[in-house]
Amino acid sequence: MKKFKDWTIKDSFPKEKLEDIQPFSLRAFALINRKKNQFDESYGSVELLGALNILESLDYHFENFVRLKDSDGSKNRIHEVVAYLNRIGQFYYFIKSDFTKNIISNPILLTPKINMLKVFRMKNTAHRSIDFPKDETTSYRSRQALTFIGFQTNYNLDKEVFTLPTENGDSTTKWNYFTPEIDHPIVMKEAYDLIYHIVQNIIQHNIQSDIE
């Protein structure tokens, strides 16, 4: 199962230009479908298909969040946010993986929003600081634990804003913000652009190897 031909990579819009396909997760599937014949058959298949799965799930959890947001104050929207941010963590480690860094120099520079949002995963959603502390002070552990229990949720117009306090080096508080309806399109564009650059660099490397 390490070869592209062993997987079904669906192009849902085969007659559309890539730049016209929305959402970005479907565009990423179409990209790999259209370019896979230019790859080494086995190189990067597991890594790239796993990344596509993450993008698909980010769209899934965001769509569920929007659907639930106005349904009588449904608390289930919080579960979608937590699941979303855990997937952000997965993609962050894909960015930092040896696979990605061997293809793109300093890939984290291409994904500033994802890099910003990973703190929610590190301090709350993967595990809570209050349960598994690292460098947090006692007061911050408690404050961070309250992030998704409703005490630190605000609104920007009608858009829900989740906040997470972390401590700066000078002992002042840094407030980290996640506004799903604003941040999700940015996250998805960053993620797609990263995958696009990976694909282009793999193809270019293969062309250079053929020339040599």
C-alpha positions as CSV (number, residue, x, y, z in Angstrom):
1,M,0.0,0.0,0.0
2,K,3.0,2.3,-0.5
3,K,2.3,3.0,-4.2
4,F,0.0,5.7,-5.5
5,K,-1.7,3.1,-7.8
6,D,-2.9,1.2,-4.8
7,W,-5.1,4.1,-3.6
8,T,-8.2,5.8,-5.0
9,I,-7.4,9.5,-5.2
10,K,-10.6,11.1,-6.5
11,D,-10.7,14.1,-8.7
12,S,-14.3,15.3,-8.0
13,F,-14.1,18.0,-10.7
14,P,-12.1,16.6,-13.6
15,K,-13.2,19.2,-16.1
16,E,-12.5,22.2,-13.7
17,K,-9.3,24.1,-13.5
18,L,-7.5,23.5,-10.2
19,E,-7.8,27.1,-9.2
20,D,-11.6,27.0,-9.5
21,I,-12.1,24.0,-7.2
22,Q,-13.5,24.6,-3.8
23,P,-13.1,23.6,-1.0
24,F,-9.3,23.4,-0.8
25,S,-9.4,19.8,0.4
26,L,-11.1,18.7,-2.8
27,R,-8.6,20.8,-4.8
28,A,-5.8,19.0,-3.1
29,F,-7.2,15.6,-4.0
30,A,-7.6,16.8,-7.6
31,L,-4.0,18.0,-7.6
32,I,-2.5,14.7,-6.6
33,N,-4.8,12.8,-9.0
34,R,-3.6,14.9,-11.9
35,K,0.1,14.9,-11.0
36,K,0.7,11.5,-9.5
37,N,1.9,10.0,-12.8
38,Q,4.8,12.5,-12.7
39,F,5.9,11.2,-9.3
40,D,8.1,8.2,-8.4
41,E,5.4,5.6,-8.0
42,S,6.2,4.9,-4.3
43,Y,7.8,8.1,-3.1
44,G,5.7,10.2,-0.7
45,S,2.4,8.3,-1.2
46,V,1.7,7.6,2.4
47,E,2.9,11.0,3.5
48,L,0.9,12.9,0.9
49,L,-2.3,10.8,1.2
50,G,-2.2,11.2,5.0
51,A,-2.0,15.0,4.5
52,L,-5.0,15.0,2.2
53,N,-6.9,13.1,4.9
54,I,-6.1,15.9,7.3
55,L,-7.3,18.6,5.0
56,E,-10.5,16.6,4.4
57,S,-11.1,16.4,8.1
58,L,-10.4,20.1,8.7
59,D,-13.2,21.0,6.2
60,Y,-15.4,18.3,7.8
61,H,-15.0,19.7,11.4
62,F,-15.4,23.3,10.3
63,E,-18.6,22.6,8.4
64,N,-20.0,20.8,11.4
65,F,-19.0,23.7,13.6
66,V,-20.9,26.2,11.4
67,R,-23.9,23.9,11.2
68,L,-24.0,23.5,15.0
69,K,-23.1,27.1,16.0
70,D,-26.7,28.5,15.8
71,S,-28.6,25.4,16.8
72,D,-29.9,26.4,20.2
73,G,-26.4,27.0,21.6
74,S,-25.3,23.4,21.0
75,K,-22.3,22.5,23.0
76,N,-21.3,20.0,20.4
77,R,-19.7,22.8,18.4
78,I,-17.0,22.8,21.0
79,H,-16.2,19.2,20.3
80,E,-15.8,20.1,16.6
81,V,-13.4,22.9,17.5
82,V,-11.3,20.5,19.7
83,A,-11.2,17.9,16.9
84,Y,-10.3,20.6,14.4
85,L,-7.4,21.9,16.5
86,N,-6.1,18.4,17.0
87,R,-6.0,18.0,13.2
88,I,-4.1,21.3,13.1
89,G,-1.6,19.6,15.3
90,Q,-1.3,16.7,12.9
91,F,-0.7,19.0,10.0
92,Y,1.9,21.0,12.0
93,Y,3.9,17.8,12.5
94,F,3.5,17.0,8.8
95,I,5.1,20.4,8.1
96,K,7.9,19.7,10.5
97,S,8.5,16.1,9.2
98,D,11.7,15.0,7.6
99,F,9.7,14.2,4.4
100,T,8.5,17.8,4.1
101,K,11.8,19.5,5.1
102,N,13.7,17.4,2.6
103,I,11.6,18.8,-0.2
104,I,11.0,22.4,1.0
105,S,13.5,24.6,3.0
106,N,11.9,26.1,6.1
107,P,8.3,24.9,5.3
108,I,7.0,26.5,8.5
109,L,7.4,29.9,6.8
110,L,4.6,29.0,4.4
111,T,2.1,28.3,7.2
112,P,2.1,31.2,9.7
113,K,-1.5,30.8,10.7
114,I,-1.2,27.0,11.3
115,N,2.0,27.7,13.3
116,M,0.0,30.3,15.4
117,L,-2.9,27.9,16.1
118,K,-0.8,25.0,17.2
119,V,-0.6,26.5,20.7
120,F,-4.2,25.5,21.3
121,R,-3.4,21.9,20.5
122,M,-0.2,22.0,22.6
123,K,-1.8,23.6,25.7
124,N,-5.3,22.3,25.7
125,T,-6.8,19.9,23.1
126,A,-4.1,17.2,22.8
127,H,-3.8,17.3,26.6
128,R,-4.5,19.9,29.1
129,S,-1.7,21.7,30.8
130,I,-3.5,21.2,34.1
131,D,-3.2,17.4,33.7
132,F,0.2,17.2,32.1
133,P,2.1,20.5,32.8
134,K,5.3,21.4,31.0
135,D,6.6,25.0,31.5
136,E,3.3,26.6,32.6
137,T,2.9,28.2,36.0
138,T,0.1,26.9,38.2
139,S,-2.2,29.9,37.5
140,Y,-1.8,29.5,33.7
141,R,-2.6,25.7,33.9
142,S,-6.0,26.6,35.3
143,R,-6.7,29.4,33.0
144,Q,-5.8,27.3,29.9
145,A,-8.0,24.5,31.1
146,L,-11.0,26.8,31.0
147,T,-10.6,27.7,27.3
148,F,-13.2,25.4,25.9
149,I,-15.6,25.3,28.9
150,G,-17.2,28.6,27.9
151,F,-15.4,31.0,30.2
152,Q,-13.1,32.5,27.6
153,T,-15.2,32.7,24.5
154,N,-16.0,36.0,22.9
155,Y,-17.6,37.3,19.7
156,N,-16.4,39.4,16.9
157,L,-19.7,40.5,15.4
158,D,-21.4,37.1,15.1
159,K,-18.2,35.1,14.9
160,E,-17.2,33.0,17.9
161,V,-13.6,33.7,19.1
162,F,-11.8,31.2,21.3
163,T,-9.0,32.5,23.4
164,L,-6.1,30.9,25.2
165,P,-3.7,32.6,27.6
166,T,0.0,31.8,27.5
167,E,2.8,33.4,29.4
168,N,5.4,35.6,27.8
169,G,9.0,35.5,28.9
170,D,8.5,38.8,30.9
171,S,5.6,37.1,32.9
172,T,2.9,39.1,31.0
173,T,0.0,37.3,29.3
174,K,-0.2,36.7,25.6
175,W,-3.7,36.1,24.4
176,N,-4.0,33.6,21.5
177,Y,-7.1,33.8,19.4
178,F,-8.9,31.3,17.2
179,T,-11.9,32.5,15.1
180,P,-13.0,29.5,13.0
181,E,-15.0,31.4,10.4
182,I,-12.1,33.8,9.8
183,D,-9.1,31.4,10.3
184,H,-10.3,28.3,8.5
185,P,-10.0,29.8,4.9
186,I,-6.5,31.0,5.8
187,V,-5.5,27.6,7.2
188,M,-6.8,25.7,4.2
189,K,-5.0,28.0,1.7
190,E,-1.8,27.6,3.6
191,A,-2.1,23.9,3.7
192,Y,-3.0,23.6,0.1
193,D,-0.2,25.9,-1.0
194,L,2.3,23.8,1.0
195,I,1.1,20.6,-0.7
196,Y,1.2,22.3,-4.1
197,H,4.9,23.4,-3.5
198,I,5.7,19.8,-2.4
199,V,4.2,18.4,-5.5
200,Q,6.0,20.9,-7.8
201,N,9.3,20.3,-6.1
202,I,9.0,16.5,-6.4
203,I,8.2,16.8,-10.1
204,Q,11.1,19.2,-10.7
205,H,13.4,16.9,-8.9
206,N,12.3,14.0,-11.1
207,I,12.8,16.1,-14.2
208,Q,16.3,17.1,-13.1
209,S,17.2,13.4,-12.3
210,D,16.0,12.4,-15.8
211,I,18.2,15.0,-17.4
212,E,21.2,14.0,-15.4
